[in-house]
């Protein structure tokens, strides 16, 4: 099984690129959302270390955002708890898809949390910063402070780009993305 990890900046179009391959996608952000809604064990752990913010289950997005905005170190505390569960969900996903030729891993902190290994094919999604910011501002709960805090825990984009096997220059056009994806699929087959 070929494992493809999608890297890039927040809002660069990683999830769209991941889905464009047409193979099973492990979407870490979606998994985190499910964990907040269904996993009482995570709630109890978060409530224990951050009782001021986590008072009721299921965990609502505002609880997480308030914790992150209040203190810088809260984000890494939350990530530490969530990371273990996301890694387990990924293990289950990989086991379920062992018969697939290729799987796509859409995990924002893939390199930061050392989830990848040297056999992964890494694809960096590169987008213009101005275009990314314009698109992020259209999101429902956009908050520049939150965005900056998440960027601080991420490795530099130049590092991710250098570690990647391929670069997709995303101009947010379906035609461009499909062309890059088609070329990459041809090269790895």
Buried (B, 14 or more C-beta within 10 A) or exposed (E): EBBBBBBBBBBBBBBBBBBBBEBBBBBBEEBBEEBBEEBEEBBEBBBEBBEEBBEEBEBBEEBBBBBBBEEEEBBEBBBEBBBEBBBEBBEEBBEEBEEEEBBBBBBBBBBBBEBBEEEBBBBBBBBEEEBBBEBBEEEEEEEEEBBEBBEEBBEEBEEBBEBBBBBBEBEBEEEEBEEBBEEBBEEBE
